[in-house]
């Protein structure tokens, strides 16, 4: 699962709109949209705000499984 998918899922589970989520994190609604589409990723400061908002650790949000080729 990608960061975009995890973030979208956390926001939906919390019942927040993109606008509400943006206000809580301190970014624009467009930033939330880009994160959910996977065209951008949050910086460390925003990752910490996301972790606090959704009560999750950073690692499960960011890390994706390693492809064992």
C-alpha positions, 0 to 999 in steps of 0.5 A: 500500500502506498503512502497516498493510499494509506493517507486517503484511508486514514482521512476517510476513516476519520470522517474528514474532508480534504479541507478539514484535514488541510486545516488540521495539518496547516496546509492547503486543500490542494496539498492534500489532493496531491498527497492522495493522488501520489503526485507529491509527498509531505515533508517531515514537518507535515508527516509529524502533523499527520501522525499526530492528527491520526494517532499513528507512527510515521513508519507505518505511513511511509514505509512500503514493503520491499520488493524481493526480486 
